[in-house]
Amino acid sequence: MPSPRAAAGATTAAEIPGSRRPAPPTWVVVALACAGQFLVVLDVSVVNVALPSMRADLGLSASGLQWVVNAYTIAFAGFMLLGGRAGDLYGRKRMFLVGLALFTLASLAGGLAQAEWQLLAARAVQGLGAAVLAPSTLTILTSAVPEGPPRARAIATWTAVGGGGGAAGGLVGGLLVDTLNWRWVLLINVPVGAVVLAGALFWLAESRVGGSRRLDLPGAVLVTSGLATLAYGIVQTEAEGWASAATLVPLAGGAVLIGLFLLVEARTKVPLMPLKLFRLRSVASANVSMFLCGSAMFCMWFFMTLYAQNVLGYTPLEAGLALVPSSLAVILGSKAAPRIMRAVGARDVAVAGVVVAAVGVGWQSRMTADGPYVTTIMLPGILMMLGAGLATTPLASVATSGAAVEDAGLVSGLVNTSRTMGGSLGLSVMATIAAARTGGSASPEALTEGYALVFRTGCGVLLGGAVLMRLWLPGGSAGGRGRLRARRGWPRSSPRPQ
C-alpha cells in the first residue's frame, strides 16, 4: 500500500486550483478518496482465494496462476511514481477519474474473460489504473482537510481503510466465490467503481501543482517491461530449465531493459527515480531491505491460500476466513510499530519484525498434508503478518529520515515500489521452486512438499535480510529525526506527518 507521503507526493510548488466551484462537504471527499484506496488495495489480495476456481474454469497453467497476481502488481509498482507525477501536473481529480475508469473497465473485462490471455491483460490494465488512481487519493483528501487534528483523523481513516482492504481481500473473495463464482471478485468493482466515479465527477474539485516538469514515461515503460520480462524468464525455468534459450533470452532481455532504465534515469532532467538518492545510506539500505522482505513475504498469501484449498480441502470462503487472524495481525503490527520505534529506534524494530516474520515462515514450513488449522495456518500466519506489519513502517521511516524534505514523498514512493517489485519477482522465483519440488504431481503430499520448500526458502531470505539490515541500516531513532525534519520544512501543499 502506498504510504501517505508517497501518495501525496511532496512538492515545493504552490497548489493551483483547477476549479472555482464551491468546496464539497469534507466527509464526501474523505469517503470518495477512501473508496478509491480501498478498491486498489483490495484487488491486490482478493483474487488469491479465487485462483483455484479460475484455474478450473479457464484452464490456467501453473505459471498463469502467478501471473494473475503479478500482472497487477508489476504494472501497479512500475507506474506508481509516474501516476503521482501525472496527478501533480495534469490535475489530481482528472487522474483520479482516469485511473478509476481504467480500473473499472479492466475489472469488467477480467470478469468476462473467456481465455487466460484475456484475464491476464485485464489484470495488467487494472494495475495501470491503480497506479494512476492510488497517488491521487490521499492528495485529494489532504487538499480538502485543513492541517491539524482534522487532517490527522482523515489520514488515519485513509490508512485504516487501506489496511482493511488488504485484510478483507481473502474474506470478500471467499464469500463471492462461494455464493456466486470467481468472476465476481472482479465484477464487484464495476458497480462500486461506477458509483465512486459519479460521486467524484460531481463532488471533487480539481487541483494541480504549477511548474514546467514533464513525465518520465520512457523510464516507467522501461522499468515495468524489464521487470515483467525478468519475471517471465524466471517462470520459464520451471519447464525449460536455466540453460535453455527460452529462459536465457528473456532473462537477458529483462537485464538489458533494466540497464536502459538506469541509463535513462541518469541522463534525463526529471527522472522517475533520481539515482543520486541511492548515495544516501538510509535510502539505499531501506530499499534493498524492503525488496528482500517483499520477495519473501508477498507470496506467502498466495501459497497459504493454495495450501488451504488444494491440500486441506477448504472452500474459498473457509480459506478466506482462515486468513482473517493473520490479516488483522498486519494491522496490529503496523499500529504498534510507531510506538515501539520511539523507545528502541527504527532499525531495531525493523530487524525484530523481520525476525518475528521469519519465525512464522519457518513454522509454516513444517506444514503437513493433514495439519490442524490452529498450528498449521493460524498461529504461524499471525507471526508472519505481525512481523511484516512491524517491519514496514520503520523501513519507510529510515528511508525518509536521511532525505531532503523535498524528496521525502519520492523516497517513500521508492520504498513502496521496491516492496511491490520484490514481491512480484519473489513470487516468480518461489513458484518455480515449488513446481520443481512437486515434479508435476498434484497429490496433497507432493503439493505440501513444494509449498513447504517455498516457506523454508523464504525463512532463509528473511534471516539473511535481518542480518543485512542490522549491519547496514542507520542506527538510532531514524523515524524521530525524519518526523522532526519534516515538521520544520514540510511544504504546505503536502500532508505533514502527524
SULSUL-V953344 format. One line per field, one symbol per residue. ss: DSSP state (a for helix, b for strand, c for the rest). phi: phi as a letter, one per 20 degrees, with the letter a starting at -180 (. if undefined). psi: psi as a letter, one per 30 degrees, with the letter a starting at -180 (. if undefined). A space follows every 50 residues. Layout:
ss->???
phi->???
psi->???
This chain:
ss->cccaaaaaccccccbbbccccccccaaaaaaaaaaaaaaaaaaaaccaaa aaaaaaaacccaaaaaaaaaaaaaaaaaaaaaaaaaaaaacaaaaaaaaa aaaaaaaaaaaccccaaaaaaaaaaaaaaaaaaaaaaaaaaaaaccccaa aaaaaaaaaaaaaaaaaaaaaaaaaaaaaccccaaaaaaaaaaaaaaaaa aaacccbbbcccccccaaaaaaaaaaaaaaaaaaaaaaaaccccaaaaaa aaaaaaaaaaaaaaaaacccccccaaaaacaaaaaaaaaaaaaaaaaaaa aaaaaaaaaaaccccaaaaaaacaaaaaaaaaaaaaaaaaaaaacaaaaa aaaaaaaaaaaaaaccccccccaaaaaaaaaaaaaaaaaaaaaaaaaaaa acccaaaaaaaaaaaaaaaaaaaaaaaaaaaaaaaaaacccccaaaaaaa aaaaaaaaaaaaaaaaaaaaaacccccaaaaaaaaaaaaccccccccc
phi->.ffgffffmfcdfefdfdbdfgffggfffgfffffffffffgffdffgfe ggfffffdmfffffgffgefgfffffffdfffffffffedoffgfgffff fggffffffffegdbgfffffffffgfffffffgfefffffffedffogg fffffffgfffffffffegfffffffffecaffffdffffffffffgfff feefeebbdfpdfceefgffffffffffffffffffffddnfeeffefff ffffffffffgfffffdffcffcgffffffgffffffffffffffeegff fgffffffefdemffgffffffefgfffffffffffggffgfecnfffff fffffgfffffffffegcfcffgfeecffffffgffffffeffffffffe feefgfdffffffffffffffgffffffffffffffffmnfdfgffffff fffffffffffffffffgffedffenegffffffffffbffffcfffd
psi->kkleeeeejklfllkjkgkglkklkefeeeeeeeeeeeeeeefefffeff eeeeeeefhkleeeeffeeeeeeeeeeegeeeeeeeeeefkeeeeeeeee eeeeeeeeeefgkfleeeeeeeeeeeeeeeeeeeffeeeeefffkllaee eeeeeeeeeeeeeeeeefeeeeeeeeeefclffffefffeeeeeeeeeee eeeklkllkllgllkieeeeeeeeeeeeeeeeeeeffefflfflefeeee eeeeeeeeeeeeeeeffleileijfffffkeeeeeeeeeeeeeefeeefe eeeeeeeeefefgkleeeeeeffeeeefeeeeeeefeeeeefefleeeee eeeeeeeeeeeeeffgllfhkleefeeeeeeeeefeeeeeeeeeeeeeef fflleffeeeeeeeeeeeeeeeeeeeeeeeeeeeeeefgfkgleeeeeee eeeeeeeeeeeeeeeeeeeeeekkaaieeeeeeeeeefgkkfflkkk.
